Amino acid sequence: MEYLHLDVVAATLVYTVLGLVIFGLAFVVMVKAIPFSVRKEIEDDQNTALAIVMGSVILGLSIIIAASISA
C-alpha cells in the first residue's frame, strides 16, 4: 500500500488555493467591468443569454488557470 506523501498533498492544497484566488479575482474584475448588475439581470430579469456567456467565461477561465497551474 502506498503511503500518502505530505509534500504532494501540501502542493495540491497550495495550488488549489492559488487557483481559487485567481479565479475569484478574475470574477470580481469581470463583474465590476460590466456596466449593469449581473445578479439582477440573471435572477430577476431571467437573462439566459447573459447566464450562458458568464458560464462560458467562467469555464474558459477555469481551463486556463488549470492549465497554467499544471504546467
CYANA upper distance limits for C-alpha pairs under 8 A (distance plus 0.5 A):
  4 LEU  CA      9 VAL  CA      8.34
  5 HIS  CA      9 VAL  CA      7.03
  6 LEU  CA     10 ALA  CA      6.48
  7 ASP  CA     11 ALA  CA      6.57
  8 VAL  CA     12 THR  CA      6.59
  9 VAL  CA     13 LEU  CA      6.72
 10 ALA  CA     14 VAL  CA      6.66
 11 ALA  CA     15 TYR  CA      6.61
 12 THR  CA     16 THR  CA      6.50
 13 LEU  CA     17 VAL  CA      6.66
 14 VAL  CA     18 LEU  CA      6.55
 15 TYR  CA     19 GLY  CA      6.45
 15 TYR  CA     69 ILE  CA      7.30
 16 THR  CA     20 LEU  CA      6.69
 17 VAL  CA     21 VAL  CA      6.61
 18 LEU  CA     22 ILE  CA      6.71
 19 GLY  CA     23 PHE  CA      6.49
 19 GLY  CA     65 ILE  CA      6.79
 19 GLY  CA     66 ALA  CA      7.84
 19 GLY  CA     69 ILE  CA      8.03
 20 LEU  CA     24 GLY  CA      6.44
 21 VAL  CA     25 LEU  CA      6.63
 22 ILE  CA     26 ALA  CA      6.63
 22 ILE  CA     65 ILE  CA      8.29
 23 PHE  CA     27 PHE  CA      6.62
 23 PHE  CA     61 LEU  CA      7.72
 23 PHE  CA     62 SER  CA      7.52
 23 PHE  CA     65 ILE  CA      8.08
 24 GLY  CA     28 VAL  CA      6.70
 25 LEU  CA     29 VAL  CA      6.71
 26 ALA  CA     30 MET  CA      6.58
 27 PHE  CA     31 VAL  CA      6.68
 27 PHE  CA     58 ILE  CA      8.21
 28 VAL  CA     32 LYS  CA      6.59
 29 VAL  CA     33 ALA  CA      6.53
 30 MET  CA     34 ILE  CA      7.08
 31 VAL  CA     37 SER  CA      8.38
 31 VAL  CA     38 VAL  CA      7.32
 34 ILE  CA     38 VAL  CA      8.22
 36 PHE  CA     41 GLU  CA      8.40
 37 SER  CA     41 GLU  CA      6.72
 38 VAL  CA     42 ILE  CA      6.63
 38 VAL  CA     50 LEU  CA      8.49
 39 ARG  CA     43 GLU  CA      6.24
 39 ARG  CA     44 ASP  CA      8.14
 40 LYS  CA     44 ASP  CA      5.59
 40 LYS  CA     45 ASP  CA      6.99
 41 GLU  CA     45 ASP  CA      5.43
 41 GLU  CA     46 GLN  CA      6.85
 41 GLU  CA     47 ASN  CA      6.09
 41 GLU  CA     50 LEU  CA      8.10
 42 ILE  CA     46 GLN  CA      5.41
 42 ILE  CA     47 ASN  CA      5.39
 42 ILE  CA     48 THR  CA      7.29
 42 ILE  CA     50 LEU  CA      7.33
 42 ILE  CA     51 ALA  CA      6.66
 43 GLU  CA     47 ASN  CA      8.14
 47 ASN  CA     51 ALA  CA      7.03
 48 THR  CA     52 ILE  CA      6.70
 49 ALA  CA     53 VAL  CA      6.74
 50 LEU  CA     54 MET  CA      6.52
 51 ALA  CA     55 GLY  CA      6.49
 52 ILE  CA     56 SER  CA      6.57
 53 VAL  CA     57 VAL  CA      6.69
 54 MET  CA     58 ILE  CA      6.62
 55 GLY  CA     59 LEU  CA      6.64
 56 SER  CA     60 GLY  CA      6.57
 57 VAL  CA     61 LEU  CA      6.48
 58 ILE  CA     62 SER  CA      6.55
 59 LEU  CA     63 ILE  CA      6.72
 60 GLY  CA     64 ILE  CA      6.79
 61 LEU  CA     65 ILE  CA      6.66
 62 SER  CA     66 ALA  CA      6.54
 63 ILE  CA     67 ALA  CA      6.56
 64 ILE  CA     68 SER  CA      6.64
 65 ILE  CA     69 ILE  CA      6.62
 66 ALA  CA     70 SER  CA      6.58
 67 ALA  CA     71 ALA  CA      6.61
